[in-house]
């Protein structure tokens, strides 16, 4: 399967950490922040979750942690009092 922008997002904005998990809202928010920074049009949330279903572990712990510029963008946009 060819790499998609979803694969690129996971590679650039997340890292595996068995002690962590990103909640659904956090992961989609991180994705939209990454899209904003890269100039990529974000997919609809249903398409995003369909793509993630084949790429990340389902269940309570997905073992993902935020990283990179998209993480900073997401955190700052989620908590505007930090700016």
C-alpha positions in Angstrom: 0.0 0.0 0.0 1.3 3.4 -0.9 2.0 5.8 1.9 -0.8 8.4 2.3 -1.0 11.7 4.1 -2.3 9.7 7.1 0.9 7.7 7.2 2.9 10.9 6.9 0.9 12.4 9.7 1.6 9.5 12.0 5.3 9.5 11.2 5.8 13.3 11.6 3.4 14.0 14.6 3.4 10.9 16.7 5.8 8.5 18.3 5.2 5.1 20.0 5.3 5.0 23.8 3.7 2.0 25.5 3.0 4.1 28.6 0.9 6.7 26.7 -2.3 7.0 24.8 -3.9 9.8 22.9 -7.6 10.1 23.3 -9.7 10.3 20.2 -10.3 14.0 20.4 -6.6 14.6 21.0 -5.5 12.5 18.0 -7.9 14.1 15.6 -7.0 17.6 17.0 -3.3 16.7 16.5 -4.2 15.6 12.9 -6.0 18.9 12.1 -3.1 20.9 13.6 -0.6 18.9 11.4 -2.8 19.5 8.4 -2.8 23.3 9.1 1.0 23.3 9.4 1.6 21.3 6.2 -1.1 22.9 4.1 -3.0 19.6 3.7 -6.7 19.6 3.5 -8.0 17.6 6.5 -10.1 14.6 5.7 -13.5 14.3 7.3 -13.4 12.8 10.8 -15.1 9.5 9.6 -12.4 9.1 6.9 -9.7 9.8 9.4 -11.0 7.1 11.8 -11.4 4.6 9.0 -7.7 5.2 8.1 -6.5 5.0 11.7 -8.4 1.7 12.2 -5.9 0.0 10.0 -2.9 1.9 11.3 -3.1 2.1 15.1 -4.0 -0.3 17.9 -7.7 -0.1 18.9 -8.9 -0.2 22.4 -8.0 1.8 25.5 -4.3 2.3 24.8 -3.0 3.1 21.4 0.6 3.7 22.6 0.9 7.1 20.8 2.5 10.3 22.1 2.5 13.7 20.3 5.7 15.1 18.9 7.0 17.9 16.7 5.6 21.2 15.5 2.0 19.8 15.2 2.1 18.9 18.9 3.1 22.4 19.9 0.4 23.9 17.6 -2.2 21.6 19.0 -1.3 22.3 22.6 -1.2 26.1 22.1 -4.5 26.1 20.2 -6.1 23.9 22.8 -5.0 26.0 25.8 -4.9 29.7 24.6 -4.1 31.0 28.1 -0.6 29.6 27.5 0.1 32.1 24.7 
